[in-house]
Amino acid sequence: MVQSVEVPPPTLELDEPLRLFDNPVRDRFEVWSGDELIGVEGYEITDHGDVILLHTVVMEKFGQQGFGRALVQGVLDDAAARGRRIIPVCTYVRRFISRYPQYQELVAAANAS
């Protein structure tokens, strides 16, 4: 069994809670606080339904405060809830999965894509 490592929350408290939205029209997940966009996770869906995670972007004013972590955790939790596998192209997502091994099981086998 893989040991679960707690993902710390962002270090900056916002007035409004974070909300994650899947925006398939723009091929990205978005994390918002109120009406302010915090960050995005670009993706593509393979023919097999796997989610290729391409890039993680956090707006500059929210950088280095844990919002990238919160975004990636939300995206991976969403994939798990939908029964989807992921293909982490984004180096940030790869590092996140290395740091939080409980998400390893979501990574699609190399020959499955």
Secondary structure, DSSP 8 states (H G I E B T S, - for coil): ----------SS--SS-EEEEEETTTTEEEEEETTEEEEEEEEEE-TTS-EEEEEEEE-GGGTTTTHHHHHHHHHHHHHHHHT--EEE-SHHHHHHHHHSGGGGGGB--GGG-
